[in-house]
Amino acid sequence: MPASVVSVEEVRNSLPSYKRDDFDQALIIIATASTFDGLDILNPHRMNAAEIAESANAQMNGLTGDQVIHRADQILRERRSREREQAIRTLKRLEEKQANADNDQQQMARFSIDQARYYMGQSPYGAPEPVIDIKVTNGTDQVVSELLLRGVVTSPDRSVPWVDESFYYVVAGGIEPGETLEWSLAPNRFGPWGDTQIPSNAALTVTLEGLRGADEQPLWASPDLSESEVTRLERLREEYGGVALSQAD
């Protein structure tokens, strides 16, 4: 048996029997402290007994059995403290991201789609031509140069929309804060908008998906939390509680 294993066994045997399980666990923690993060160090199957003994003995530096147990407890406390600090930083970051997304959604909601209507008109050549009449009001404090819209055309007797498409509209000269404008748009008649089977009673719903400002840069475009981020945020809130956004790291 290697000398290192004997040395560890001698320290173990010097302890009363009720402390030996704690000592064995402490060896695993000390032996793997520089290798694994988190509570994976409590998995004794990651290293065999001789490897644990050799690694622990190299770090024991003449410690007694009680000191080994105390040192392992210190390692766990320090690790848990670091994990808590990291979790709180992550919680704060996710809460800030959610707050930014919520704020941007509120700002975006101030730009309203007042009216939207879809119908089939006629081109100058007499061919059927789809038309979207839309009225909007810019209730924001920014000039808007471009809109990203989503149009959905439905009818009561059909479960699947006739049309469900996103499209851009560039506003010539922009739309100023407080201004209301109306447009008649001509979507591609060779696409789904030009389907001659769409009944005259079909309803158009237009929603706003994005805006660009006078500098052509996106306005209020903070991303929402992903599904995995929402799940993680909920778990962190349950474990650590909400974190004030003004709290320093």
Phi, psi and omega in degrees: 000135182299152181300324182298321180293318178300316181301315179295318181295324178296318178295319180297316183291342179282348181271152171296152188302326184290347180262352189290326176296319177298321179295316180300318179294321179298322178302314181299316182297313181293317183296327186254004186301324182267002185250317186243150175256158174070194186280005173300338180294345179275003180266103185290349182279354180289332179224149177278171188300318181294320179295318178298314182297316182295315181293317180294318182298325180295335183255356183285326176050048175076015179292148173283171179301315180296322179292325176298314179298318180295319180296318178297321178297320177299315180302315180296317180297317180296318181295316180295325177295317178296319180297321179295316179299318179294320180296319180292322175298317179295318178300314180297318180298316181292322178294321177295319179297317179295319180296319178296317179295318179296318179297316180295323177296322177294319178296316181298325183294345179284347172265114191251145169266104187279320181213149175209133181216138177242138175200167177261119175257204178229138176286167177302342180262005176090358180279147176302138183220124179290145180226138172242114172266130184219141178234130183228156175230129178269096179269008179272179177258017182239146170289135181248128183254342184205143179241140168253118186239156173237123180250131179233123179252124183227161171223152189301329186266015184225125183281333181261132179299145173293321181222139172211092186220147171263147180207154178263152169222120178270125183270111179298121181080354179077170176239121187283160174304133180082356184272144174244132180228154175234141179224153168246113183260149180241090178292165182301119182286350178267358176261196183297333179296334183268012180296115184288352178278348180295123184288159183292340180269009179296144182253140178253130172243125180244128176240151181270126181249344180185158179223150170238146182272189182299332179272008179066015176265148180301141176255136173049058186247026177299131184288149173288162173293141173288168179301319180291326178291321177299315179298317181293319179298316179298319180294317180293323178295320178296322185277322187242350183081167178294149179248128178299134185293341180273354182295135179284155177297000000 
